[in-house]
Amino acid sequence: MSHVVKWRNILNGFPLFNGFSKSTCCHKLRSVFFSRTTKVVLISHIINKKLLWDLKEEDISIGVDVCGHVPWASIEEILPYIDFFLWDIKHMDSKKHRELTGVPNELILNNARSVSNRNIPLYIRVPVIPGYNDSEENIRATCEFARGLPSVVEVDLLPFHHLGKARYESLNRVYPIANIPLIPESALQNMEQLVESYGLRTCIVG
C-alpha cells in the first residue's frame, strides 16, 4: 500500500478529515503538514491522540510547532507520540514579550525546559522583527537560554517578511505592518555568527 493511500486511510478515520486527500490536507488544513519524502508530520494544534498513535504505527515522525504558552499537562500527555518540537521564542524579556504578544514568557520558557529535560529534540525558532526583538542583547539572551537546554538541536532565525502584503491588498485592507523594514542580509549573517559563537547550530529560515 502506498504512503498516500495509508495517509488517506488514517485521516479518513477522523471526521475532521473525511473527504480530504493527502494533498488537500497539506494545503487546506493548517493543523497538519505532511512530507511524503521525509515521512514527517508537523502538528500545529493537537487534534486527536488516536491520530497521533496511528501515525506512529505507520512509522511517521511527528513534530509539534508551538509557541509553548499552554498548560504543561496539555504537552505532557502527548509526549509519548512526539519526535521533536519547533519552539517559538519571540523575546527573552518577559515584559517586552507581554507588550508584543499579550502574554508573558515564563510559561513558554518553563515548558521548553520541561520538554528538553525529557530528551525530546527542540528546534528553537526566533522570528526576527526589526526594532522589536533583533537587538544583540535579546539574541544573546536567547542563546544563553538555548545553550542550557540539554536536547536543543539548533536555533533557527526566521527573518521578518512582507509576503502577506499582496493578500491584504487583494482584500482592500490596510497592511498594518508596512512600516516595518526588512532586516538586512548583513545583519542576519551577524546574528548567525553570534548564535554560532555560543556553540549552537543555527539556520536562517526564509
NUZAKE-618691 format. One line per 8 residues: number of its first residue (from 1); their letters; for each residue x, y, z of N, C-alpha, C, CB. Coordinates in pm, 1 decimal. Glycine has a CB too. Example, Ala and Ser with C-alpha at 12.3 -4.5 7.8 and 13.67 -1.06 7.14 Angstrom:
2
1> as> 1319.0 -569.0 780.0 1230.0 -450.0 780.0 1320.0 -330.0 780.0 1130.8 -447.3 904.6 ~ 1285.0 -225.0 708.0 1367.0 -106.0 714.0 1290.0 3.0 787.0 1408.4 -59.8 572.5
END
This chain:
206
1> mshvvkwr> 85.0 -120.3 0.0 0.0 0.0 0.0 88.0 124.6 0.0 -95.8 1.0 123.4 ~ 59.6 221.9 -85.6 142.6 341.6 -94.9 123.6 429.1 27.6 109.7 420.5 -221.8 ~ 221.8 520.3 49.2 211.1 613.2 161.1 89.1 702.2 146.7 336.8 698.2 172.0 ~ 55.1 738.5 22.4 -60.8 825.0 0.1 -187.9 755.3 45.9 -72.0 864.3 -148.5 ~ -203.9 628.6 7.7 -323.9 554.0 46.0 -327.7 533.1 197.5 -328.9 417.8 -27.2 ~ -213.8 499.9 255.5 -208.8 481.8 401.1 -250.0 610.0 471.9 -67.7 439.3 446.0 ~ -193.5 721.7 424.0 -225.5 851.3 484.1 -374.1 879.1 475.3 -146.9 963.6 416.0 ~ -431.6 853.7 355.5 -573.1 881.1 335.7 -657.6 790.8 426.6 -612.0 860.7 187.3
9> nilngfpl> -617.7 665.6 437.7 -692.8 573.2 522.1 -687.9 614.3 667.9 -639.4 432.3 506.5 ~ -571.4 661.8 712.4 -559.2 706.2 851.2 -647.5 826.9 875.5 -413.2 739.4 885.3 ~ -633.7 929.7 790.3 -706.1 1054.4 812.9 -855.3 1038.7 795.4 -656.0 1160.7 720.2 ~ -898.2 954.1 702.3 -1041.4 937.8 680.6 -1110.1 869.2 796.8 -1065.8 859.9 554.7 ~ -1032.1 822.1 893.6 -1090.9 765.1 1014.1 -1137.0 869.9 1112.7 -993.1 674.6 1080.4 ~ -1110.7 996.8 1080.5 -1148.2 1104.3 1170.3 -1237.9 1202.6 1097.1 -1023.7 1175.1 1226.1 ~ -1349.1 1243.8 1159.1 -1447.1 1329.3 1091.9 -1386.0 1455.5 1031.9 -1555.3 1367.8 1188.7 ~ -1284.8 1513.8 1099.9 -1225.8 1637.6 1053.2 -1169.0 1622.8 913.2 -1117.9 1683.2 1148.4
17> fngfskst> -1120.8 1502.2 879.6 -1051.0 1481.7 753.8 -1132.9 1407.5 649.8 -925.1 1407.7 778.6 ~ -1257.1 1372.4 680.6 -1337.2 1296.6 585.3 -1346.1 1368.9 451.7 -1477.2 1271.8 641.1 ~ -1315.8 1295.2 344.8 -1327.7 1351.6 212.0 -1205.2 1424.5 161.8 -1440.7 1442.5 209.0 ~ -1101.2 1435.6 247.2 -980.8 1505.7 206.7 -876.6 1407.2 156.7 -925.0 1588.2 322.4 ~ -809.4 1442.8 48.7 -694.2 1366.0 4.9 -573.1 1413.8 83.0 -671.6 1380.0 -148.5 ~ -462.5 1341.1 70.2 -340.9 1382.3 140.1 -299.2 1522.8 99.1 -227.2 1283.6 112.5 ~ -297.9 1549.2 -32.1 -250.9 1679.2 -78.2 -342.8 1790.7 -31.3 -240.0 1680.8 -229.9 ~ -474.5 1762.6 -25.3 -568.5 1863.8 23.2 -539.9 1896.8 167.4 -713.0 1816.4 7.8
25> cchklrsv> -512.7 1794.1 247.8 -480.6 1817.3 388.5 -357.7 1905.1 400.8 -458.5 1684.5 461.8 ~ -258.5 1881.0 315.4 -135.4 1958.5 320.8 -163.5 2106.6 298.2 -35.5 1907.2 217.1 ~ -252.6 2136.9 203.3 -269.1 2274.4 161.3 -389.0 2345.3 225.3 -282.1 2278.7 13.6 ~ -486.5 2269.4 272.1 -608.5 2331.6 321.7 -615.4 2340.4 474.0 -726.7 2256.0 271.2 ~ -550.7 2247.5 542.8 -562.3 2244.1 687.5 -433.3 2289.7 751.9 -598.8 2104.3 735.4 ~ -440.7 2393.7 832.3 -320.4 2447.0 893.4 -270.5 2357.2 1005.9 -345.9 2586.9 945.7 ~ -352.4 2264.8 1052.1 -314.3 2183.5 1165.8 -211.9 2077.6 1130.8 -434.8 2119.0 1224.4 ~ -210.8 2030.1 1006.5 -122.9 1918.8 971.5 -45.9 1949.2 843.9 -203.6 1789.6 955.2
33> ffsrttkv> 84.1 1921.9 847.6 167.9 1933.5 728.7 241.3 1800.7 714.0 268.9 2055.5 738.8 ~ 232.8 1741.2 596.3 289.9 1607.8 577.0 394.4 1611.0 467.5 180.3 1505.7 543.0 ~ 509.6 1553.8 494.3 614.2 1540.0 393.9 629.5 1393.1 360.2 748.5 1599.9 443.5 ~ 591.5 1356.9 237.5 598.9 1217.1 198.8 744.2 1170.2 193.0 530.4 1195.6 63.6 ~ 832.1 1259.9 149.6 971.9 1222.0 133.5 1036.5 1188.1 266.7 1049.0 1333.3 65.7 ~ 1014.4 1273.8 365.4 1079.2 1254.1 494.6 989.8 1183.9 595.5 1123.0 1386.4 550.2 ~ 865.1 1158.8 556.9 770.1 1091.9 646.1 760.0 1163.8 780.5 811.3 945.9 667.8 ~ 736.4 1294.8 772.2 724.7 1376.4 892.1 591.3 1450.0 890.0 842.6 1476.4 903.0
41> vlishiin> 524.1 1452.4 1003.0 403.5 1531.5 1018.9 430.5 1640.1 1121.7 283.0 1442.9 1061.1 ~ 399.6 1765.4 1087.8 409.2 1874.7 1182.8 268.6 1914.1 1224.5 485.9 1995.5 1122.6 ~ 244.7 1913.0 1351.3 110.5 1942.2 1402.4 113.6 2072.7 1480.8 58.2 1826.0 1491.7 ~ 35.4 2171.2 1433.7 32.0 2299.6 1499.8 -63.3 2299.2 1619.5 -8.2 2407.0 1401.4 ~ -169.1 2222.8 1609.8 -265.6 2212.8 1718.6 -298.2 2064.9 1736.8 -395.6 2297.7 1689.2 ~ -301.3 2022.0 1859.1 -323.7 1881.1 1885.7 -465.2 1842.6 1842.6 -301.3 1849.4 2035.1 ~ -475.4 1739.6 1758.7 -603.7 1701.7 1701.8 -665.8 1586.8 1780.1 -587.7 1663.1 1554.9 ~ -595.4 1478.2 1791.4 -654.3 1357.7 1848.3 -541.5 1259.6 1877.0 -761.2 1295.1 1752.3
49> kkllwdlk> -538.5 1206.6 1997.8 -429.4 1115.7 2033.2 -434.8 987.0 1951.5 -434.3 1082.8 2182.2 ~ -553.8 947.1 1910.0 -563.1 827.2 1827.1 -496.6 851.8 1691.7 -710.8 785.2 1808.1 ~ -515.6 971.6 1637.9 -448.3 1005.9 1513.4 -297.1 999.7 1531.3 -491.0 1145.5 1465.6 ~ -248.5 1053.9 1641.4 -104.4 1050.9 1667.1 -55.1 907.1 1677.0 -70.5 1128.0 1796.2 ~ -131.9 823.9 1745.5 -93.2 683.4 1759.1 -88.0 614.6 1623.3 -190.7 609.9 1851.4 ~ -189.7 638.3 1539.6 -194.3 574.1 1408.8 -78.6 620.2 1320.6 -327.6 603.3 1340.1 ~ -43.2 747.8 1330.6 69.9 797.5 1254.2 199.6 729.5 1298.2 81.6 949.3 1269.3 ~ 214.7 711.9 1429.1 333.7 643.9 1479.7 336.1 498.5 1434.3 339.2 651.8 1632.8
57> eedisigv> 218.7 436.6 1427.9 210.9 298.6 1381.3 258.1 287.2 1235.6 66.9 245.8 1395.2 ~ 243.9 396.5 1159.9 288.9 398.6 1020.9 435.6 441.3 1009.2 200.7 492.4 938.7 ~ 502.9 452.2 1122.2 644.0 490.7 1125.7 664.8 630.1 1067.7 728.8 389.2 1049.2 ~ 570.5 720.6 1097.6 579.0 859.9 1054.5 620.7 944.1 1174.2 443.0 909.8 995.1 ~ 729.2 1017.4 1157.6 775.5 1104.5 1266.0 678.4 1220.6 1284.1 918.4 1157.5 1237.2 ~ 661.8 1262.7 1407.7 566.0 1368.3 1440.1 637.8 1481.6 1511.5 450.2 1313.5 1527.5 ~ 616.6 1602.8 1461.7 671.1 1721.2 1526.5 560.4 1818.6 1560.3 775.3 1788.4 1437.8 ~ 579.6 1894.6 1667.3 481.4 1994.2 1708.7 541.4 2132.9 1692.6 436.0 1970.5 1855.3
65> dvcghvpw> 472.1 2216.3 1619.2 509.4 2356.6 1600.7 428.6 2437.0 1701.0 483.6 2405.8 1452.5 ~ 494.4 2496.1 1800.1 420.3 2552.6 1912.6 492.2 2674.7 1968.6 400.9 2447.4 2022.6 ~ 414.1 2765.9 2026.1 474.9 2877.7 2097.6 501.0 2839.2 2242.8 384.6 3002.7 2090.3 ~ 434.6 2733.5 2290.4 460.6 2684.2 2425.3 377.2 2746.9 2534.3 601.0 2704.4 2457.4 ~ 288.8 2840.6 2499.0 207.6 2905.8 2602.7 78.0 2828.1 2623.4 176.8 3053.3 2564.5 ~ 92.3 2708.0 2676.9 -20.0 2619.7 2708.4 10.0 2550.5 2840.8 -44.6 2514.6 2593.9 ~ -91.3 2501.4 2911.3 -63.7 2429.4 3035.5 27.9 2310.5 3010.9 -194.0 2382.6 3099.9 ~ 118.0 2285.5 3104.7 211.9 2175.2 3088.4 139.7 2042.0 3067.4 303.5 2166.2 3209.6
73> asieeilp> 28.5 2022.6 3133.2 -45.1 1896.6 3120.7 -84.5 1869.6 2975.9 -170.0 1898.8 3209.2 ~ -114.3 1974.6 2898.7 -153.4 1956.6 2759.3 -37.6 1907.0 2674.8 -206.8 2086.6 2702.3 ~ 82.4 1946.6 2712.0 201.2 1899.7 2640.8 241.0 1760.8 2688.4 317.8 1997.6 2659.7 ~ 239.6 1742.3 2817.1 288.8 1617.7 2875.7 214.0 1495.4 2824.3 278.0 1623.8 3026.2 ~ 82.4 1509.3 2803.1 3.8 1392.8 2763.8 33.8 1343.5 2621.9 -142.0 1425.0 2775.2 ~ 94.9 1429.4 2539.3 125.1 1386.2 2402.1 272.2 1351.7 2382.4 85.3 1494.5 2303.9 ~ 354.9 1370.7 2484.0 498.5 1348.2 2468.7 534.6 1209.1 2417.3 566.3 1370.9 2599.6 ~ 461.2 1102.8 2457.2 498.2 970.1 2406.2 488.8 957.3 2254.1 410.6 866.1 2469.6
81> yidfflwd> 415.6 1048.3 2188.7 395.4 1038.4 2044.3 487.0 1131.3 1964.0 251.6 1069.0 2011.3 ~ 554.9 1223.2 2030.8 622.2 1332.6 1962.7 771.5 1305.4 1948.0 599.9 1462.9 2037.9 ~ 823.0 1333.3 1826.7 964.8 1312.0 1798.0 1048.0 1438.9 1810.0 980.7 1255.1 1659.8 ~ 986.6 1555.0 1790.8 1060.5 1680.4 1805.1 961.4 1796.2 1815.9 1157.8 1701.9 1685.1 ~ 1011.0 1909.1 1866.4 931.3 2031.1 1877.2 999.5 2145.0 1802.8 909.2 2069.0 2025.0 ~ 919.2 2226.5 1734.2 962.3 2355.4 1681.3 908.2 2459.0 1779.3 910.6 2380.6 1531.6 ~ 996.9 2524.0 1853.1 954.8 2604.0 1968.4 984.9 2752.2 1946.3 1024.5 2554.6 2096.3 ~ 880.8 2832.5 1934.1 897.8 2976.2 1911.9 937.9 3047.3 2041.0 768.6 3037.3 1856.0
89> ikhmdskk> 1040.8 3129.5 2030.7 1075.8 3221.1 2139.7 1085.5 3360.5 2078.7 1211.5 3179.3 2211.3 ~ 988.7 3442.3 2110.5 978.6 3572.9 2044.8 1056.9 3682.2 2116.5 834.1 3613.8 2034.8 ~ 1069.8 3669.5 2247.4 1150.5 3766.5 2323.2 1184.3 3705.4 2458.1 1074.6 3903.2 2341.1 ~ 1307.7 3730.4 2504.2 1350.1 3674.7 2632.3 1310.8 3762.9 2750.3 1499.6 3653.9 2632.2 ~ 1283.1 3888.9 2725.8 1237.6 3979.3 2831.5 1086.2 3963.2 2846.8 1275.6 4128.6 2799.3 ~ 1043.3 3918.7 2963.5 901.4 3886.1 2981.7 811.2 4008.5 2964.3 879.3 3825.3 3119.8 ~ 856.1 4124.8 3012.4 774.7 4245.6 2999.9 756.8 4282.1 2853.1 838.8 4362.7 3076.9 ~ 866.7 4278.2 2776.2 857.4 4310.4 2634.3 778.3 4203.5 2559.3 997.2 4325.1 2573.7
97> hreltgvp> 791.8 4078.7 2603.3 713.7 3970.9 2541.4 564.7 3997.2 2559.4 751.7 3833.5 2602.1 ~ 525.5 4042.1 2677.2 384.2 4073.0 2702.5 339.0 4189.4 2614.5 361.3 4106.7 2852.3 ~ 424.8 4290.8 2599.2 389.0 4405.9 2516.8 367.1 4365.0 2371.2 497.7 4513.2 2525.4 ~ 447.8 4269.2 2324.7 441.6 4227.8 2184.4 332.5 4125.9 2156.1 573.5 4171.4 2142.6 ~ 308.5 4036.8 2252.2 219.0 3923.4 2226.7 95.0 3920.4 2314.4 293.6 3796.4 2245.2 ~ 96.2 3997.9 2422.8 -17.9 3997.0 2513.4 -3.0 3902.0 2630.9 -140.4 3961.8 2438.0 ~ 104.3 3821.7 2631.2 127.1 3727.1 2741.4 273.9 3731.6 2781.3 85.5 3581.9 2700.9 ~ 305.9 3702.0 2907.9 446.5 3692.9 2949.0 508.6 3564.8 2894.6 459.3 3697.6 3103.3
105> nelilnna> 638.9 3547.5 2917.4 706.2 3432.1 2856.8 745.9 3321.7 2954.6 827.6 3478.6 2786.1 ~ 716.3 3338.3 3084.0 762.3 3239.0 3181.8 710.1 3099.0 3151.9 719.6 3280.0 3321.1 ~ 583.0 3087.4 3118.7 525.1 2956.1 3089.9 591.7 2894.1 2966.7 372.4 2967.8 3068.4 ~ 616.5 2975.1 2866.4 680.3 2927.4 2743.4 818.7 2870.7 2772.5 690.4 3040.9 2640.4 ~ 896.8 2945.3 2850.1 1033.8 2903.1 2880.1 1034.7 2781.4 2972.9 1112.7 3018.8 2943.9 ~ 946.5 2780.7 3071.2 941.0 2666.4 3163.4 899.6 2538.9 3090.8 843.5 2695.0 3278.6 ~ 804.3 2550.1 2999.7 762.1 2432.0 2923.4 874.5 2381.9 2833.0 637.4 2464.2 2839.3 ~ 949.7 2474.7 2776.0 1062.8 2434.5 2691.8 1165.3 2357.7 2774.3 1128.7 2558.0 2626.0
113> rsvsnrni> 1193.0 2404.9 2894.7 1286.9 2334.0 2982.5 1234.9 2194.8 3015.1 1310.6 2413.5 3112.4 ~ 1106.7 2184.9 3045.0 1048.8 2055.9 3083.1 1053.9 1956.5 2968.0 904.6 2074.2 3129.7 ~ 1024.1 2002.8 2847.0 1031.8 1915.7 2730.3 1175.7 1869.6 2707.7 978.2 1988.1 2605.3 ~ 1268.5 1963.8 2716.4 1408.1 1931.6 2690.6 1464.0 1836.1 2795.7 1491.3 2058.9 2686.2 ~ 1418.8 1850.7 2918.7 1464.2 1760.2 3024.7 1416.4 1617.4 3002.8 1416.1 1809.8 3159.7 ~ 1321.1 1599.4 2912.5 1274.6 1465.4 2875.9 1341.5 1416.5 2746.1 1121.2 1465.1 2859.9 ~ 1445.2 1488.4 2707.7 1531.1 1448.6 2594.3 1458.1 1442.3 2460.3 1592.3 1314.0 2622.5 ~ 1357.8 1527.7 2443.2 1290.5 1538.7 2313.6 1355.6 1653.7 2237.3 1135.1 1561.7 2330.5
121> plyirvpv> 1401.7 1629.6 2116.0 1471.6 1733.9 2041.0 1390.6 1862.4 2027.6 1507.2 1682.8 1904.1 ~ 1459.4 1974.3 2050.4 1397.3 2106.1 2041.6 1468.5 2190.4 1936.4 1399.8 2177.2 2178.6 ~ 1391.0 2244.9 1844.2 1440.9 2343.2 1749.8 1385.9 2478.9 1794.9 1398.4 2308.6 1600.8 ~ 1472.7 2563.9 1848.8 1428.7 2695.4 1891.6 1416.2 2784.9 1768.9 1526.9 2756.3 1995.5 ~ 1303.3 2852.9 1756.5 1277.4 2937.4 1639.4 1254.2 3080.7 1686.2 1154.3 2885.1 1557.9 ~ 1330.7 3171.8 1628.1 1320.8 3312.9 1665.7 1273.7 3393.6 1545.2 1457.4 3366.6 1718.2 ~ 1147.4 3440.1 1545.8 1102.7 3529.7 1438.4 1168.9 3665.8 1458.4 945.9 3543.4 1436.7 ~ 1259.3 3702.1 1369.3 1340.9 3822.9 1387.9 1268.7 3942.8 1326.2 1482.6 3805.1 1323.8
129> ipgyndse> 1224.7 4034.0 1412.8 1147.7 4150.2 1367.8 1224.5 4277.5 1402.1 1005.9 4152.2 1432.9 ~ 1269.8 4350.7 1300.4 1349.2 4471.3 1324.9 1278.6 4570.0 1417.7 1381.4 4539.4 1193.4 ~ 1354.2 4617.3 1517.1 1300.5 4715.0 1610.4 1223.1 4655.4 1725.6 1213.8 4808.8 1538.2 ~ 1202.8 4524.3 1724.6 1124.6 4459.2 1829.5 1207.1 4356.5 1908.4 1002.7 4391.4 1768.3 ~ 1271.4 4265.3 1838.8 1345.1 4162.2 1912.0 1479.8 4129.3 1847.4 1261.2 4036.2 1921.6 ~ 1529.2 4220.4 1763.3 1652.0 4191.7 1688.7 1777.6 4248.1 1754.0 1640.2 4246.2 1549.7 ~ 1766.5 4293.8 1877.5 1883.4 4350.9 1944.6 1984.3 4241.7 1979.0 1841.2 4426.4 2072.0 ~ 2109.9 4279.7 1986.6 2214.0 4183.4 2025.1 2186.3 4128.5 2164.6 2354.0 4249.2 2020.4
137> eniratce> 2136.2 4215.8 2252.3 2104.8 4172.8 2389.4 2003.1 4059.0 2389.8 2051.1 4291.1 2471.7 ~ 1898.7 4071.2 2309.7 1795.5 3967.7 2307.9 1844.5 3839.7 2242.9 1672.5 4017.7 2235.7 ~ 1921.6 3852.3 2135.9 1974.7 3732.6 2069.0 2070.2 3659.5 2162.7 2047.1 3770.3 1936.3 ~ 2153.0 3734.3 2234.4 2243.5 3671.0 2331.1 2165.7 3600.8 2441.8 2338.2 3775.2 2391.9 ~ 2060.4 3665.9 2491.8 1979.8 3605.2 2597.8 1912.7 3477.4 2548.1 1874.0 3704.7 2648.6 ~ 1868.2 3479.1 2424.6 1807.2 3359.4 2365.6 1909.6 3247.1 2355.0 1748.4 3391.1 2226.4 ~ 2029.8 3282.2 2314.2 2136.2 3181.2 2301.9 2173.6 3123.3 2438.6 2260.9 3242.5 2234.9 ~ 2180.2 3208.4 2538.7 2211.1 3160.4 2673.9 2105.1 3061.2 2720.5 2220.8 3278.7 2772.9
145> farglpsv> 1980.1 3094.0 2691.6 1871.4 3003.8 2729.6 1881.5 2873.2 2652.3 1734.8 3069.9 2705.0 ~ 1899.9 2883.5 2521.7 1905.1 2763.7 2437.2 2022.4 2674.5 2475.4 1915.2 2802.9 2289.5 ~ 2133.9 2734.8 2508.8 2252.8 2657.9 2544.4 2230.7 2574.7 2670.9 2371.8 2751.4 2563.7 ~ 2137.4 2618.0 2752.9 2107.3 2544.9 2876.1 2006.6 2432.5 2859.1 2056.7 2639.5 2978.4 ~ 1955.6 2413.9 2736.7 1858.4 2307.9 2710.2 1932.1 2182.6 2663.6 1754.0 2353.2 2603.8 ~ 1923.4 2073.4 2736.8 2002.7 1954.3 2702.5 1969.9 1892.2 2567.9 1984.5 1851.4 2807.3 ~ 1847.8 1915.1 2516.6 1810.0 1849.8 2390.8 1798.7 1946.0 2273.1 1679.4 1778.2 2408.5 ~ 1850.3 2068.5 2288.8 1838.6 2165.5 2179.9 1916.6 2115.9 2058.5 1889.8 2305.2 2224.4
153> vevdllpf> 1856.4 2127.1 1940.4 1919.6 2086.3 1815.4 1984.4 2206.4 1748.0 1816.9 2020.7 1721.2 ~ 1907.2 2313.6 1733.8 1960.2 2434.4 1672.6 1868.6 2551.5 1703.7 1976.2 2416.6 1520.3 ~ 1918.2 2669.8 1674.0 1840.4 2792.9 1689.2 1815.5 2847.7 1549.6 1914.7 2898.6 1780.3 ~ 1691.2 2846.5 1505.9 1654.3 2893.2 1372.8 1615.6 3040.0 1377.1 1539.2 2809.3 1315.7 ~ 1668.7 3117.5 1285.5 1634.4 3258.7 1272.6 1535.7 3274.3 1158.2 1761.3 3346.0 1249.1 ~ 1417.9 3329.3 1187.6 1312.7 3346.6 1087.8 1295.7 3495.7 1060.1 1178.3 3282.9 1135.8 ~ 1360.8 3548.9 956.7 1354.1 3692.7 931.6 1214.1 3739.2 890.9 1453.2 3730.4 823.8 ~ 1179.9 3855.8 940.5 1052.9 3919.6 906.3 1041.4 3938.1 754.9 1039.7 4055.6 978.1
161> hhlgkary> 918.8 3922.3 702.1 897.0 3939.9 558.1 762.5 4008.1 534.4 902.7 3803.2 484.0 ~ 738.1 4044.3 410.7 612.7 4109.9 371.6 533.6 4024.1 273.4 641.3 4247.4 309.6 ~ 542.8 3893.0 287.8 475.3 3804.5 192.6 323.5 3814.5 200.5 517.7 3661.4 216.4 ~ 271.6 3865.2 310.4 125.8 3877.0 323.4 68.0 4005.8 267.6 87.9 3865.7 466.3 ~ 153.9 4096.2 222.1 106.5 4227.5 176.7 10.0 4216.8 59.7 224.1 4314.6 137.4 ~ 42.5 4131.1 -37.2 -43.4 4118.5 -155.2 -182.5 4069.4 -118.0 19.6 4023.6 -256.7 ~ -189.4 3980.5 -20.1 -320.0 3930.0 22.7 -404.0 4042.1 83.4 -303.0 3815.5 124.3 ~ -342.6 4125.4 166.7 -414.6 4239.0 222.9 -465.6 4330.2 112.3 -324.8 4317.4 319.2
169> eslnrvyp> -379.3 4357.8 15.9 -417.9 4447.0 -93.2 -531.3 4387.9 -175.5 -298.1 4476.0 -183.0 ~ -529.1 4255.8 -196.7 -635.0 4192.0 -274.2 -769.1 4199.7 -202.3 -599.3 4046.7 -302.4 ~ -764.6 4215.2 -69.9 -887.1 4225.5 9.8 -922.9 4370.9 39.5 -871.7 4148.0 140.7 ~ -846.8 4463.8 -20.7 -868.5 4607.0 2.3 -860.7 4642.5 150.3 -1003.7 4649.4 -53.8 ~ -765.3 4580.0 216.1 -743.8 4607.5 357.5 -608.8 4674.4 376.8 -752.5 4478.1 440.7 ~ -599.8 4755.0 483.5 -474.0 4822.4 514.2 -375.1 4720.8 569.4 -495.7 4938.5 615.1 ~ -256.1 4720.3 514.5 -149.8 4630.3 560.9 -85.4 4694.2 682.9 -43.0 4602.6 448.0 ~ -108.4 4639.4 803.2 -74.4 4710.8 927.6 74.1 4715.7 961.8 -146.1 4647.7 1040.7
177> ianiplip> 157.1 4636.9 895.0 298.6 4634.1 931.8 387.2 4678.9 815.1 338.8 4493.2 977.4 ~ 330.2 4761.7 728.8 404.4 4806.3 610.7 526.7 4889.0 647.9 313.9 4887.2 519.5 ~ 523.1 4953.2 765.4 633.7 5041.6 803.7 749.8 4966.5 868.5 583.8 5148.2 898.5 ~ 736.8 4835.6 888.2 847.2 4758.7 945.4 940.9 4718.0 832.4 795.1 4633.0 1023.2 ~ 1067.1 4757.3 840.8 1159.8 4727.0 731.1 1204.2 4581.5 733.8 1282.0 4818.2 738.2 ~ 1250.0 4533.4 620.0 1311.2 4402.0 615.3 1449.3 4408.9 679.2 1320.0 4350.1 469.9 ~ 1489.7 4301.3 741.3 1619.8 4300.3 805.5 1728.6 4279.2 700.4 1626.4 4190.7 914.2 ~ 1834.4 4359.7 701.6 1941.3 4345.4 602.1 2009.8 4209.2 611.7 2044.9 4456.7 619.6
185> esalqnme> 2053.3 4159.7 498.3 2120.8 4030.2 494.5 2245.8 4030.7 581.9 2157.5 3993.5 350.7 ~ 2316.6 4143.2 584.7 2438.0 4152.6 666.2 2405.5 4138.0 814.9 2509.5 4286.4 640.6 ~ 2292.3 4195.5 856.7 2252.0 4184.2 996.6 2217.2 4039.9 1031.1 2132.6 4276.1 1025.8 ~ 2151.4 3971.0 938.8 2118.8 3830.2 960.3 2245.3 3746.0 973.0 2031.8 3777.4 845.8 ~ 2342.6 3774.6 888.8 2467.8 3699.7 894.9 2540.2 3724.2 1026.4 2558.0 3737.3 777.7 ~ 2532.1 3848.1 1076.6 2592.8 3878.2 1206.4 2523.6 3800.5 1317.7 2586.4 4029.0 1235.2 ~ 2391.9 3792.4 1310.0 2316.9 3715.0 1409.2 2354.8 3567.5 1402.7 2165.6 3731.7 1387.7 ~ 2367.6 3517.2 1280.8 2404.9 3377.6 1261.9 2539.9 3349.4 1326.5 2408.8 3342.4 1112.4
193> qlvesygl> 2634.5 3438.9 1305.5 2766.2 3422.8 1365.3 2759.7 3433.3 1517.6 2862.5 3527.0 1309.5 ~ 2672.5 3520.9 1566.9 2656.8 3536.5 1711.4 2603.4 3408.7 1773.9 2563.5 3653.7 1743.1 ~ 2502.8 3350.2 1712.1 2447.0 3224.3 1763.0 2553.7 3115.1 1762.3 2324.7 3180.5 1678.5 ~ 2628.3 3106.5 1654.1 2731.4 3003.8 1643.3 2842.3 3023.4 1746.0 2790.3 3003.6 1503.7 ~ 2864.7 3148.7 1787.7 2968.8 3175.6 1887.1 2934.3 3114.6 2023.0 2989.9 3326.3 1901.8 ~ 2808.6 3078.5 2042.0 2765.8 3012.1 2165.7 2774.4 2860.4 2153.6 2622.8 3053.2 2201.3 ~ 2831.5 2814.0 2044.8 2843.3 2670.1 2023.1 2714.4 2605.2 1979.1 2890.9 2604.2 2147.1 ~ 2623.2 2683.7 1924.3 2492.4 2634.5 1880.6 2486.4 2626.8 1729.2 2379.9 2724.5 1933.5
201> rtcivg> 2420.8 2525.4 1678.1 2387.9 2521.9 1535.8 2280.1 2624.2 1507.5 2342.1 2380.5 1492.1 ~ 2282.0 2678.8 1387.7 2179.0 2775.8 1352.1 2146.4 2764.8 1204.4 2224.0 2918.9 1386.7 ~ 2029.1 2816.9 1170.8 1982.6 2814.8 1032.7 1893.3 2935.6 1011.0 1907.1 2682.5 999.8 ~ 1913.0 3005.6 899.0 1823.9 3115.5 861.4 1713.5 3056.3 776.5 1900.2 3229.8 784.6 ~ 1591.5 3066.9 823.5 1476.3 3003.9 758.5 1393.3 3111.5 690.7 1390.1 2924.0 860.8 ~ 1384.3 3104.2 558.9 1304.2 3202.2 486.0 1391.2 3304.6 415.5 1208.4 3272.3 580.2
END
